[in-house]
């Protein structure tokens, strides 16, 4: 099934527009009906391009047919500029499967492998994607942190600026995820003083000025959401995300054209459900607290679109 049949668009033109326009396209991770609805709603309310990112574990949880059924039911129109993206594809086969299912772009994450192996695998996926009008994202450098079984790492390594030109040239990748200090999960920094390595980013974009760059592991981990979770029975301690001022700078002043957000949406979901259950313990209709979660995720997406990524009204 082609992604165009679902009203989806490819990320190629979307990210090139961001490269020229001084904004970053948000890639929000979804894992059920409510998060998909929240992401689409936030895009429509802000007139922002948006990427619905689905990890392999989320795809396994929902199932191919159920996911694509929900995408079909959303009645997405091409001029809404909404893409469906496989996040952290672990193999060439999984990326091809996603493209055949109706995804409009895929990320092949071979960053842990030798660079030559990364190039060969990425080139294979790129040729398969391009033949279908779709796009591929790849990664150089590694991020630490844990989000799920697809994003698990204990070590990090910054992207080598001297390697990016030949990698992009030989691999055929459409965009490149880089490592400049972000990490997966809710525990991204040991202190508020840690900064992203914009010096490395500057060197990278000098080497590949026309390639859209991507930040993974860039959730801000809002303090009010962590506090709300803990207030209503949670136990999240010492969680520090990426400073929104740094993200805004990356989105508006550099070649970062796509920023991935997952943990913020998980926190918003959990905070809303914990609050509802604590304040109305006698109620047990799942639709009530899932509706609260849906609204909380939507509002979180809207804030990031308007205040951080500068992508509102950029269709």
Secondary structure, DSSP 8 states (H G I E B T S, - for coil): --GGGGT---HHHHHHHHHHHT--EEEEE--SHHHHHHHHHHHHHHT--EEEEEEHHHHHHH-HHHHHHHHHHTT--GGG-EEEEEEEE-SHHHHHHHHHHT-SEEEE--TTS-HHHHHHHHHHHHHHHHTTT-EEEEEESB--EESSTTSEES--B---HHHHHHHHHHH--SEEEE-SS--BSS---SSTT----HHHHHHHHHHSTTSEEEE-S-----HHHHHHHHHTT----S-----HHHHHHHHHHSSEEEEEE-HHHHHHHHHHHHHHHHHTTT---HHHHHHHHHHHHHHHHHHIIIIII--TT--
